[in-house]
Amino acid sequence: MEIIKKEEPVFSQVDGVEEQKPKATKAVAKSSIKNTFGKEVPEADYFFEGKIPSGFVGTCGKPVDREDLLEVFNKVFDPADNFLFYKSLDKEVYLVIVPIKNSTTIGEFNNSFAGDFQKHAISFLNEGSVNVDTLRAKLKRIIPFCKFTNR
């Protein structure tokens, strides 16, 4: 995550003259999203109007890094389609984030708001209780809710 510092001007009047004094800088975290290969992908491909929602990392977690789960994911979803696979930070909840081009629920035709994105949650009872066969079955249930123009 990259930190960007913004300076906001503060105006004060001294003897009728406006002076610009720099206010203390505050750090603003810039989120980046990554595909199943760990490469950064453009936010505009996933989030309506290209705006990543605030709190994305806290809510959606981080990209899945378990090789066995990624192997199953990449067999169900073609890596060329660039679907994202994230895991919640504090629960055994996985998110599949669908690119806008494959989305059936995000777009102007659905009255989407800036930052909206199509996601599907998959949950398991306990930490480490993910069974790859169950994961595969749950991932396959997502396919009917996506559109594929090249197939």
DSSP file (Angstrom, degrees, kcal/mol; ACC not computed):
  #  RESIDUE AA STRUCTURE BP1 BP2  ACC     N-H-->O    O-->H-N    N-H-->O    O-->H-N    TCO  KAPPA ALPHA  PHI   PSI    X-CA   Y-CA   Z-CA
    1    1 A M              0   0    0      0, 0.0     2,-0.3     0, 0.0    30,-0.2   0.000 360.0 360.0 360.0 130.9    0.0    0.0    0.0
    2    2 A E  E     -A   30   0A   0     28,-1.2    28,-3.0     2,-0.0     2,-0.5  -0.721 360.0-138.9 -94.2 139.7    1.4    3.4   -1.0
    3    3 A I  E     -A   29   0A   0     -2,-0.3     2,-0.5    26,-0.2    26,-0.2  -0.878  16.4-168.0-102.3 127.2    1.1    6.4    1.3
    4    4 A I  E     -A   28   0A   0     24,-2.4    24,-2.4    -2,-0.5     2,-0.5  -0.949  10.3-146.5-114.2 131.5    0.3    9.7   -0.4
    5    5 A K  E     -A   27   0A   0     -2,-0.5     2,-0.4    22,-0.2    22,-0.2  -0.844  12.1-164.9-101.4 133.0    0.6   12.9    1.6
    6    6 A K  E     -A   26   0A   0     20,-1.4    20,-1.2    -2,-0.5     2,-0.5  -0.935   7.5-151.3-115.7 137.8   -1.8   15.8    1.0
    7    7 A E        -     0   0    0     -2,-0.4    18,-0.1    18,-0.2    17,-0.1  -0.930   9.3-162.1-106.9 130.1   -1.3   19.3    2.1
    8    8 A E        -     0   0    0     -2,-0.5    15,-1.2    16,-0.3     2,-0.1  -0.941  19.6-124.4-111.6 129.2   -4.5   21.3    2.7
    9    9 A P  E     -B   22   0B   0      0, 0.0     2,-0.5     0, 0.0    11,-0.1  -0.390  16.7-154.5 -72.8 148.5   -4.2   25.1    2.8
   10   10 A V  E     -B   21   0B   0     11,-1.5    11,-2.3    -2,-0.1     2,-0.4  -0.992   8.9-151.8-122.2 126.7   -5.4   27.1    5.9
   11   11 A F  E     +B   20   0B   0     -2,-0.5     2,-0.3     9,-0.2     9,-0.2  -0.828  17.6 173.4-102.3 135.2   -6.4   30.7    5.4
   12   12 A S  E     -B   19   0B   0      7,-1.3     7,-2.0    -2,-0.4     2,-0.6  -0.980  26.3-129.4-135.3 151.2   -6.1   33.3    8.1
   13   13 A Q  E     +B   18   0B   0     -2,-0.3     2,-0.5     5,-0.2     5,-0.2  -0.886  25.0 174.6-106.0 124.2   -6.7   37.0    8.0
   14   14 A V  E >  S-B   17   0B   0      3,-2.2     3,-1.9    -2,-0.6    -2,-0.0  -0.982  78.4 -19.6-126.6 117.4   -4.1   39.2    9.5
   15   15 A D  T 3  S-     0   0    0     -2,-0.5    -1,-0.1     1,-0.3     3,-0.1   0.865 126.8 -55.0  52.2  40.1   -4.7   43.0    9.0
   16   16 A G  T 3  S+     0   0    0      1,-0.2     2,-0.5     0, 0.0    -1,-0.3   0.541 113.8 117.7  76.4   6.0   -7.1   42.2    6.1
   17   17 A V  E <   -B   14   0B   0     -3,-1.9    -3,-2.2     2,-0.0     2,-0.5  -0.913  60.4-135.5-110.3 131.2   -4.5   40.1    4.2
   18   18 A E  E     -B   13   0B   0     -2,-0.5     2,-0.4    -5,-0.2    -5,-0.2  -0.718  22.6-169.6 -86.0 129.4   -5.1   36.5    3.5
   19   19 A E  E     -B   12   0B   0     -7,-2.0    -7,-1.3    -2,-0.5     2,-0.7  -0.909  17.3-137.5-115.4 145.2   -2.1   34.3    4.1
   20   20 A Q  E     -B   11   0B   0     -2,-0.4    -9,-0.2    -9,-0.2    -2,-0.0  -0.903  23.7-178.0-103.7 117.1   -1.8   30.7    3.2
   21   21 A K  E     -B   10   0B   0    -11,-2.3   -11,-1.5    -2,-0.7     2,-0.2  -0.949  29.6-117.7-113.6 130.7   -0.2   28.6    5.9
   22   22 A P  E     -B    9   0B   0      0, 0.0     2,-0.2     0, 0.0     3,-0.1  -0.465  26.9-141.8 -68.3 134.0    0.4   24.9    5.3
   23   23 A K        -     0   0    0    -15,-1.2   -15,-0.2    -2,-0.2     3,-0.1  -0.537  39.2 -76.3 -87.2 159.2   -1.4   22.7    7.7
   24   24 A A        -     0   0    0     -2,-0.2   -16,-0.3     1,-0.1     2,-0.2  -0.274  56.5-113.0 -55.0 140.1    0.1   19.6    9.0
   25   25 A T        -     0   0    0    -18,-0.1     2,-0.4    -3,-0.1   -18,-0.2  -0.501  27.0-154.1 -79.2 146.1    0.1   16.9    6.4
   26   26 A K  E     -A    6   0A   0    -20,-1.2   -20,-1.4    -2,-0.2     2,-0.3  -0.955  17.3-120.2-120.1 143.3   -2.0   13.8    6.9
   27   27 A A  E     -A    5   0A   0     -2,-0.4     2,-0.5   -22,-0.2   -22,-0.2  -0.626  22.3-165.0 -83.6 134.9   -1.2   10.4    5.3
   28   28 A V  E     -A    4   0A   0    -24,-2.4   -24,-2.4    -2,-0.3     2,-0.3  -0.983  18.5-132.8-119.4 121.2   -3.9    9.0    3.0
   29   29 A A  E     -A    3   0A   0     -2,-0.5     2,-0.6   -26,-0.2   -26,-0.2  -0.571  13.0-150.7 -77.2 131.4   -3.5    5.3    2.2
   30   30 A K  E     -A    2   0A   0    -28,-3.0   -28,-1.2    -2,-0.3     2,-0.2  -0.906  14.7-144.6-102.4 119.0   -3.8    4.4   -1.4
   31   31 A S        -     0   0    0     -2,-0.6     2,-0.4   -30,-0.2    21,-0.1  -0.490  12.0-164.1 -80.3 150.2   -5.1    0.9   -1.9
   32   32 A S        -     0   0    0     -2,-0.2     2,-0.4    10,-0.0     8,-0.0  -0.989   9.1-143.6-130.7 145.6   -4.0   -1.3   -4.7
   33   33 A I  E     -C   41   0C   0      8,-0.5     8,-2.2    -2,-0.4     2,-0.4  -0.850  14.4-159.9-110.8 147.9   -5.8   -4.4   -5.9
   34   34 A K  E     -C   40   0C   0     -2,-0.4    51,-0.3     6,-0.2     6,-0.2  -0.936  10.3-133.2-130.0 147.6   -4.0   -7.5   -7.1
   35   35 A N    >   -     0   0    0      4,-2.4     3,-1.9    -2,-0.4    49,-0.1  -0.138  48.8 -80.6 -84.5-172.7   -5.0  -10.5   -9.2
   36   36 A T  T 3  S+     0   0    0     47,-0.5    38,-0.1     1,-0.3    -1,-0.1   0.593 130.4  56.6 -70.6  -8.9   -4.3  -14.1   -8.4
   37   37 A F  T 3  S-     0   0    0      2,-0.2    -1,-0.3    42,-0.1     3,-0.1   0.360 118.4-109.3 -99.4   3.5   -0.7  -13.8   -9.7
   38   38 A G  S <  S+     0   0    0     -3,-1.9     2,-0.4     1,-0.3    -2,-0.1   0.594  74.4 135.5  81.6  11.3    0.1  -10.9   -7.3
   39   39 A K        -     0   0    0      1,-0.1    -4,-2.4     0, 0.0    -1,-0.3  -0.751  60.2-110.6 -95.7 140.0    0.1   -8.2  -10.1
   40   40 A E  E     -C   34   0C   0     -2,-0.4    -6,-0.2    -6,-0.2    -1,-0.1  -0.407  34.6-162.4 -66.1 140.6   -1.6   -4.9   -9.6
   41   41 A V  E     -C   33   0C   0     -8,-2.2    -8,-0.5    -2,-0.1     2,-0.1  -0.904  29.6 -89.5-123.7 153.4   -4.7   -4.4  -11.8
   42   42 A P    >   -     0   0    0      0, 0.0     3,-1.4     0, 0.0     4,-0.3  -0.392  25.2-140.9 -66.0 132.8   -6.5   -1.2  -12.7
   43   43 A E  G >> S+     0   0    0      1,-0.3     4,-2.6     2,-0.2     3,-1.9   0.835  99.0  67.9 -59.2 -34.0   -9.3   -0.2  -10.3
   44   44 A A  G 34 S+     0   0    0      1,-0.3     6,-0.3     6,-0.2    -1,-0.3   0.712  90.7  62.9 -63.5 -19.9  -11.4    0.9  -13.2
   45   45 A D  G <4 S+     0   0    0     -3,-1.4    55,-2.9     1,-0.1    56,-0.4   0.651 119.5  21.8 -76.9 -14.6  -11.7   -2.7  -14.4
   46   46 A Y  T <4 S+     0   0    0     -3,-1.9     2,-0.5    -4,-0.3    72,-0.4   0.660 112.9  64.0-124.2 -28.9  -13.6   -3.7  -11.1
   47   47 A F  S >< S-     0   0    0     -4,-2.6     3,-2.7    70,-0.1    70,-0.2  -0.892  85.6-108.0-113.5 130.2  -15.1   -0.6   -9.5
   48   48 A F  G >  S+     0   0    0     68,-2.8    67,-2.5    -2,-0.5     3,-1.2  -0.274 106.6   6.1 -56.4 133.0  -17.9    1.4  -11.1
   49   49 A E  G 3  S-     0   0    0      1,-0.2    -1,-0.3    65,-0.2    -5,-0.1   0.631 122.1 -84.5  61.7  17.8  -16.5    4.8  -12.2
   50   50 A G  G <  S+     0   0    0     -3,-2.7     2,-0.6    -6,-0.3    -1,-0.2   0.666  91.4 133.9  68.3  18.7  -13.0    3.6  -11.3
   51   51 A K    <   -     0   0    0     -3,-1.2    -1,-0.2    -8,-0.1    -3,-0.1  -0.894  49.4-143.9-109.5 116.1  -13.3    4.5   -7.6
   52   52 A I        -     0   0    0     -2,-0.6    64,-0.1    -5,-0.1   -21,-0.1  -0.586  31.9-110.4 -73.2 133.0  -12.2    2.0   -5.1
   53   53 A P    >   -     0   0    0      0, 0.0     3,-1.4     0, 0.0     2,-0.1  -0.326  32.3-104.9 -66.4 144.9  -14.5    2.1   -2.0
   54   54 A S  T 3  S+     0   0    0      1,-0.3    -3,-0.0     2,-0.1     0, 0.0  -0.435 108.4  27.3 -65.4 143.2  -13.0    3.5    1.2
   55   55 A G  T 3> S+     0   0    0     -2,-0.1     4,-2.3    -3,-0.1     5,-0.3   0.598  78.3 137.0  80.6  11.6  -12.4    0.7    3.6
   56   56 A F  H <>>S+     0   0    0     -3,-1.4     4,-3.6     1,-0.2     5,-0.5   0.931  72.4  45.6 -56.1 -49.1  -11.9   -1.9    0.9
   57   57 A V  H  >5S+     0   0    0      1,-0.2     4,-1.7     2,-0.2    -1,-0.2   0.906 113.9  48.6 -64.3 -42.1   -8.9   -3.5    2.5
   58   58 A G  H  45S+     0   0    0      2,-0.2    31,-0.3     1,-0.2    -1,-0.2   0.839 122.3  34.5 -66.3 -32.7  -10.5   -3.6    6.0
   59   59 A T  H  <5S+     0   0    0     -4,-2.3    -2,-0.2     2,-0.1    -3,-0.2   0.900 128.8  31.2 -87.7 -46.4  -13.7   -5.1    4.6
   60   60 A C  H  <5S-     0   0    0     -4,-3.6     2,-0.3    -5,-0.3    -3,-0.2   0.609  92.9-154.1 -94.5 -13.8  -12.5   -7.3    1.8
   61   61 A G     << -     0   0    0     -4,-1.7    -1,-0.3    -5,-0.5    27,-0.2  -0.565  33.7 -43.2  84.3-137.4   -9.1   -8.3    3.2
   62   62 A K  E     -D   87   0D   0     25,-2.0    25,-3.0    -2,-0.3     3,-0.1  -0.869  66.1 -75.7-134.1 163.1   -6.2   -9.3    1.0
   63   63 A P  E     -D   86   0D   0      0, 0.0    23,-0.3     0, 0.0     2,-0.1  -0.294  56.2-102.7 -60.1 143.2   -5.6  -11.5   -2.0
   64   64 A V        -     0   0    0     21,-2.6    21,-0.1     1,-0.1    30,-0.0  -0.440  37.8-179.6 -65.4 137.3   -5.6  -15.2   -1.3
   65   65 A D        +     0   0    0     -2,-0.1     2,-0.5    -3,-0.1    -1,-0.1   0.389  40.6 115.5-121.7   1.4   -2.0  -16.6   -1.1
   66   66 A R     >  -     0   0    0      1,-0.2     4,-2.3     2,-0.0     3,-0.3  -0.629  57.4-148.0 -75.5 121.7   -2.6  -20.3   -0.4
   67   67 A E  H  > S+     0   0    0     -2,-0.5     4,-2.3     1,-0.2     5,-0.2   0.863  93.6  53.9 -59.8 -40.9   -1.4  -22.2   -3.5
   68   68 A D  H  > S+     0   0    0      1,-0.2     4,-1.5     2,-0.2    -1,-0.2   0.882 112.1  44.7 -65.1 -37.1   -3.9  -25.0   -3.2
   69   69 A L  H  > S+     0   0    0     -3,-0.3     4,-2.6     2,-0.2    -1,-0.2   0.887 112.7  51.0 -73.0 -39.2   -6.9  -22.6   -3.2
   70   70 A L  H  X S+     0   0    0     -4,-2.3     4,-2.8     2,-0.2    -2,-0.2   0.871 106.7  55.4 -64.7 -36.5   -5.4  -20.5   -6.0
   71   71 A E  H  X S+     0   0    0     -4,-2.3     4,-0.7    -5,-0.2    -1,-0.2   0.926 111.3  43.3 -62.3 -44.6   -5.0  -23.7   -8.1
   72   72 A V  H >X S+     0   0    0     -4,-1.5     4,-1.7     2,-0.2     3,-0.8   0.929 114.0  51.5 -65.2 -45.5   -8.7  -24.6   -7.7
   73   73 A F  H 3X S+     0   0    0     -4,-2.6     4,-3.0     1,-0.3     3,-0.2   0.919 108.6  50.5 -58.0 -46.2   -9.7  -20.9   -8.3
   74   74 A N  H 3< S+     0   0    0     -4,-2.8    -1,-0.3     1,-0.2    -2,-0.2   0.632 108.4  53.3 -72.4 -13.1   -7.7  -20.7  -11.5
   75   75 A K  H << S+     0   0    0     -3,-0.8    -1,-0.2    -4,-0.7    -2,-0.2   0.799 114.5  40.3 -85.3 -32.7   -9.2  -24.0  -12.8
   76   76 A V  H  < S+     0   0    0     -4,-1.7     2,-0.5     1,-0.2    -2,-0.2   0.910 124.0  37.9 -79.8 -44.6  -12.8  -22.7  -12.3
   77   77 A F  S  < S-     0   0    0     -4,-3.0    -1,-0.2    -5,-0.2     5,-0.1  -0.938  92.2-119.0-111.4 124.6  -12.1  -19.1  -13.5
   78   78 A D    >   -     0   0    0     -2,-0.5     3,-2.3     1,-0.2     4,-0.5  -0.416  17.8-136.0 -60.4 124.1   -9.7  -18.7  -16.5
   79   79 A P  G >  S+     0   0    0      0, 0.0     3,-1.2     0, 0.0    -1,-0.2   0.786 103.1  66.3 -54.8 -26.9   -6.8  -16.5  -15.2
   80   80 A A  G 3  S+     0   0    0      1,-0.3    -2,-0.1     2,-0.1    -3,-0.0   0.756  91.8  61.8 -66.3 -23.3   -7.1  -14.5  -18.5
   81   81 A D  G <  S-     0   0    0     -3,-2.3    -1,-0.3     2,-0.0    21,-0.1   0.658 101.1-139.8 -76.2 -15.3  -10.5  -13.2  -17.3
   82   82 A N    <   +     0   0    0     -3,-1.2     2,-0.2    -4,-0.5    -2,-0.1   0.846  32.5 173.0  61.2  39.6   -8.7  -11.6  -14.3
   83   83 A F        -     0   0    0     -5,-0.4   -47,-0.5    15,-0.1     2,-0.3  -0.533  28.5-127.3 -69.5 146.9  -11.3  -12.4  -11.6
   84   84 A L  E     - E   0  97D   0     13,-2.5    13,-2.2    -2,-0.2     2,-0.5  -0.751  16.2-158.8-101.7 148.7  -10.0  -11.5   -8.1
   85   85 A F  E     + E   0  96D   0     -2,-0.3   -21,-2.6   -51,-0.3     2,-0.3  -0.947  19.6 172.4-131.3 108.2   -9.9  -13.8   -5.1
   86   86 A Y  E     -DE  63  95D   0      9,-2.7     9,-3.1    -2,-0.5     2,-0.4  -0.793  20.5-147.4-118.5 157.1   -9.7  -12.2   -1.7
   87   87 A K  E     -DE  62  94D   0    -25,-3.0   -25,-2.0    -2,-0.3     7,-0.2  -0.987  26.5-112.7-125.7 135.4   -9.9  -13.4    1.9
   88   88 A S        -     0   0    0      5,-3.1     5,-0.1    -2,-0.4   -27,-0.1  -0.279  24.5-127.9 -59.4 148.7  -11.3  -11.5    4.8
   89   89 A L  S    S+     0   0    0    -31,-0.3    -1,-0.1   -32,-0.2   -30,-0.1   0.831 100.8  23.6 -70.9 -32.5   -8.7  -10.5    7.4
   90   90 A D  S    S+     0   0    0      3,-0.0     2,-0.3     0, 0.0    -1,-0.2   0.390 118.6  48.5-119.8   3.8  -10.5  -12.0   10.4
   91   91 A K  S    S-     0   0    0      2,-0.2     2,-1.5    35,-0.1    -3,-0.1  -0.910  83.7-105.4-139.4 165.5  -12.8  -14.7    9.2
   92   92 A E  S    S+     0   0    0     32,-0.3    32,-2.2    -2,-0.3     2,-0.5  -0.441  75.6 129.1 -88.7  61.0  -12.8  -17.7    6.9
   93   93 A V  E     - F   0 123D   0     -2,-1.5    -5,-3.1    30,-0.2     2,-0.4  -0.978  40.8-162.8-121.1 127.9  -14.7  -15.7    4.2
   94   94 A Y  E     -EF  87 122D   0     28,-3.6    28,-2.9    -2,-0.5     2,-0.4  -0.863   3.7-153.3-111.6 143.9  -13.5  -15.6    0.7
   95   95 A L  E     -EF  86 121D   0     -9,-3.1    -9,-2.7    -2,-0.4     2,-0.6  -0.956   6.2-157.5-119.4 134.5  -14.6  -13.0   -2.0
   96   96 A V  E     -EF  85 120D   0     24,-2.5    24,-1.8    -2,-0.4     2,-0.6  -0.958  15.4-158.7-104.8 120.4  -14.7  -13.4   -5.7
   97   97 A I  E     -EF  84 119D   0    -13,-2.2   -13,-2.5    -2,-0.6    22,-0.2  -0.903   8.3-146.8-106.6 122.1  -14.6  -10.0   -7.3
   98   98 A V  E     - F   0 118D   0     20,-2.4    20,-0.5    -2,-0.6   -15,-0.1  -0.699  17.1-116.2 -93.2 132.4  -15.9   -9.9  -10.9
   99   99 A P    >>  -     0   0    0      0, 0.0     3,-1.7     0, 0.0     4,-0.6  -0.356  28.2-117.1 -61.3 147.3  -14.5   -7.6  -13.5
  100  100 A I  G >4 S+     0   0    0    -55,-2.9     3,-1.2     1,-0.3     6,-0.2   0.856 114.2  62.3 -55.5 -37.2  -17.0   -5.1  -14.7
  101  101 A K  G 34 S+     0   0    0    -56,-0.4    -1,-0.3     1,-0.3    48,-0.1   0.760 112.4  37.0 -62.9 -22.7  -16.8   -6.5  -18.3
  102  102 A N  G <4 S+     0   0    0     -3,-1.7    45,-2.5   -21,-0.1    -1,-0.3   0.376  95.4 115.6-105.0   0.9  -18.1   -9.8  -16.8
  103  103 A S  B <<  -G  146   0E   0     -3,-1.2    43,-0.1    -4,-0.6    -3,-0.0  -0.442  40.7-175.6 -78.3 142.9  -20.5   -8.3  -14.3
  104  104 A T  S    S+     0   0    0     41,-0.6    -1,-0.1    -2,-0.2    42,-0.1   0.418  86.1  42.2-109.1  -3.6  -24.3   -8.8  -14.5
  105  105 A T  S    S+     0   0    0     40,-0.1     2,-0.4     1,-0.1    -5,-0.1   0.508  98.4  74.2-121.0  -7.2  -25.1   -6.5  -11.6
  106  106 A I        +     0   0    0     -6,-0.2     2,-0.2     6,-0.1     3,-0.1  -0.923  65.1  72.2-116.4 133.3  -22.8   -3.4  -12.0
  107  107 A G  S > >S-     0   0    0     -2,-0.4     5,-1.6     1,-0.1     3,-1.6  -0.831  89.5 -70.4 152.4 174.1  -23.3   -0.6  -14.5
  108  108 A E  G > 5S+     0   0    0      1,-0.3     3,-1.6    -2,-0.2    -1,-0.1   0.845 125.1  63.0 -61.5 -33.3  -25.3    2.4  -15.5
  109  109 A F  G 3 5S+     0   0    0      1,-0.3    -1,-0.3    -3,-0.1    -3,-0.0   0.658 106.2  45.5 -67.1 -14.6  -28.2    0.0  -16.4
  110  110 A N  G < 5S-     0   0    0     -3,-1.6    -1,-0.3     2,-0.0    -2,-0.2   0.233 113.7-114.9-109.5  10.8  -28.3   -1.1  -12.7
  111  111 A N  T < 5 -     0   0    0     -3,-1.6    -3,-0.2     1,-0.1    -2,-0.1   0.903  50.6-176.4  55.6  44.1  -28.1    2.4  -11.2
  112  112 A S      < -     0   0    0     -5,-1.6     2,-0.2     1,-0.1    -1,-0.1  -0.355  17.8-133.3 -71.7 151.7  -24.8    1.6   -9.7
  113  113 A F    >   -     0   0    0      1,-0.1     3,-2.3    -2,-0.1   -65,-0.2  -0.667  39.5 -77.7 -99.6 159.1  -23.0    4.1   -7.5
  114  114 A A  T 3  S+     0   0    0      1,-0.3   -65,-0.2    -2,-0.2    -1,-0.1  -0.344 121.2  23.4 -55.8 130.4  -19.3    5.1   -7.7
  115  115 A G  T 3  S+     0   0    0    -67,-2.5    -1,-0.3     1,-0.3   -66,-0.1   0.281  86.5 140.4  94.7 -10.2  -17.3    2.3   -6.1
  116  116 A D    <   +     0   0    0     -3,-2.3   -68,-2.8   -68,-0.1    -1,-0.3  -0.350  24.8 175.3 -63.7 146.7  -19.9   -0.5   -6.6
  117  117 A F        -     0   0    0    -70,-0.2     2,-0.6    -3,-0.1   -70,-0.1  -0.991  34.2-110.1-151.4 151.8  -18.5   -3.8   -7.6
  118  118 A Q  E     +F   98   0D   0    -20,-0.5   -20,-2.4   -72,-0.4     2,-0.3  -0.718  46.0 166.5 -86.0 123.9  -19.8   -7.3   -8.1
  119  119 A K  E     -F   97   0D   0     -2,-0.6     2,-0.4   -22,-0.2   -22,-0.2  -0.961  25.3-157.5-136.8 153.4  -18.7   -9.7   -5.4
  120  120 A H  E     -F   96   0D   0    -24,-1.8   -24,-2.5    -2,-0.3     2,-0.4  -0.997  16.1-145.7-132.2 127.0  -19.6  -13.2   -4.2
  121  121 A A  E     -F   95   0D   0     -2,-0.4     2,-0.4   -26,-0.2   -26,-0.2  -0.740  11.2-170.7 -97.5 140.7  -18.8  -14.3   -0.7
  122  122 A I  E     -F   94   0D   0    -28,-2.9   -28,-3.6    -2,-0.4     2,-0.3  -0.996  13.1-167.8-127.6 122.7  -17.9  -17.9    0.2
  123  123 A S  E     -F   93   0D   0     -2,-0.4     2,-0.3   -30,-0.2   -30,-0.2  -0.852  11.0-167.1-118.7 152.4  -17.7  -18.8    3.9
  124  124 A F        -     0   0    0    -32,-2.2   -32,-0.3    -2,-0.3     6,-0.1  -0.922  29.4-118.2-130.0 155.9  -16.4  -21.7    5.8
  125  125 A L  S    S+     0   0    0     -2,-0.3     2,-0.3     4,-0.2   -33,-0.2   0.929  86.0  18.2 -64.8 -51.9  -16.9  -22.5    9.5
  126  126 A N  S >  S-     0   0    0    -35,-0.1     3,-2.2   -34,-0.0     4,-0.1  -0.837  89.8 -85.1-126.1 158.0  -13.4  -22.4   11.0
  127  127 A E  T 3  S+     0   0    0     -2,-0.3    -2,-0.0     1,-0.3   -35,-0.0  -0.390 117.4  11.8 -57.7 129.4  -10.0  -21.0   10.1
  128  128 A G  T 3  S+     0   0    0     -2,-0.1    -1,-0.3     1,-0.1    -3,-0.0   0.529  93.0 117.0  79.8   6.1   -8.3  -23.5    7.9
  129  129 A S    <   +     0   0    0     -3,-2.2     2,-0.4     2,-0.1    -4,-0.2   0.269  35.0 131.7 -91.3  13.7  -11.4  -25.6    7.4
  130  130 A V        -     0   0    0     -4,-0.1     2,-0.5    -6,-0.1     3,-0.1  -0.513  41.7-160.4 -71.5 123.7  -11.5  -25.0    3.6
  131  131 A N     >  -     0   0    0     -2,-0.4     4,-2.7     1,-0.1     5,-0.2  -0.920  14.5-141.7-102.1 126.8  -11.9  -28.2    1.7
  132  132 A V  H  > S+     0   0    0     -2,-0.5     4,-2.4     1,-0.2     5,-0.1   0.829 100.7  53.0 -62.8 -32.5  -10.8  -27.8   -2.0
  133  133 A D  H  > S+     0   0    0      2,-0.2     4,-2.0     1,-0.2    -1,-0.2   0.912 111.7  45.3 -68.1 -41.3  -13.7  -29.9   -3.3
  134  134 A T  H  > S+     0   0    0      2,-0.2     4,-2.4     1,-0.2    -2,-0.2   0.904 112.5  52.0 -66.8 -41.4  -16.3  -27.8   -1.4
  135  135 A L  H  X S+     0   0    0     -4,-2.7     4,-2.7     1,-0.2     5,-0.2   0.932 108.6  50.9 -59.8 -46.2  -14.5  -24.6   -2.6
  136  136 A R  H  X S+     0   0    0     -4,-2.4     4,-2.1     1,-0.2    -1,-0.2   0.921 110.9  48.4 -57.7 -45.9  -14.6  -25.8   -6.2
  137  137 A A  H  X S+     0   0    0     -4,-2.0     4,-0.9     1,-0.2    -1,-0.2   0.898 113.2  47.5 -62.9 -41.0  -18.4  -26.5   -6.0
  138  138 A K  H  < S+     0   0    0     -4,-2.4     4,-0.4     1,-0.2     3,-0.3   0.872 110.8  51.6 -69.6 -36.8  -19.1  -23.1   -4.4
  139  139 A L  H >X S+     0   0    0     -4,-2.7     3,-1.5     1,-0.2     4,-0.7   0.892 104.6  56.6 -66.2 -38.8  -17.0  -21.3   -7.0
  140  140 A K  H 3< S+     0   0    0     -4,-2.1     3,-0.4     1,-0.3    -1,-0.2   0.770  96.9  64.3 -64.9 -25.1  -18.9  -23.1   -9.9
  141  141 A R  T 3< S+     0   0    0     -4,-0.9    -1,-0.3    -3,-0.3    -2,-0.2   0.685  96.1  59.3 -70.4 -16.7  -22.1  -21.7   -8.5
  142  142 A I  T X4 S+     0   0    0     -3,-1.5     3,-2.2    -4,-0.4    -1,-0.2   0.797  84.1  80.1 -80.5 -30.4  -20.9  -18.1   -9.2
  143  143 A I  G >< S+     0   0    0     -4,-0.7     3,-1.9    -3,-0.4    -1,-0.2   0.829  84.5  58.2 -52.0 -43.0  -20.5  -18.7  -13.0
  144  144 A P  G 3  S+     0   0    0      0, 0.0    -1,-0.3     0, 0.0    -2,-0.1   0.706 101.2  58.9 -63.2 -15.4  -24.2  -18.3  -13.9
  145  145 A F  G <  S+     0   0    0     -3,-2.2   -41,-0.6    -4,-0.2     2,-0.3   0.259  99.9  70.3 -95.4  11.9  -24.1  -14.8  -12.4
  146  146 A C  B <  S-G  103   0E   0     -3,-1.9     2,-0.4   -43,-0.1   -43,-0.2  -0.899  74.2-134.4-125.0 154.5  -21.3  -13.7  -14.8
  147  147 A K        -     0   0    0    -45,-2.5     2,-0.5    -2,-0.3    -2,-0.0  -0.923  13.3-168.7-113.3 138.3  -21.3  -13.0  -18.5
  148  148 A F    >   +     0   0    0     -2,-0.4     3,-0.6     1,-0.1   -46,-0.1  -0.959   7.7 179.8-125.3 110.8  -18.7  -14.2  -20.8
  149  149 A T  T 3  S+     0   0    0     -2,-0.5    -1,-0.1     1,-0.2   -47,-0.0   0.701  79.4  58.7 -84.8 -20.0  -18.7  -12.8  -24.3
  150  150 A N  T 3         0   0    0      1,-0.2    -1,-0.2     0, 0.0    -2,-0.0   0.270 360.0 360.0 -94.8  12.8  -15.8  -14.7  -25.6
  151  151 A R    <         0   0    0     -3,-0.6    -1,-0.2     0, 0.0    -2,-0.1   0.372 360.0 360.0-127.6 360.0  -17.3  -18.2  -25.0
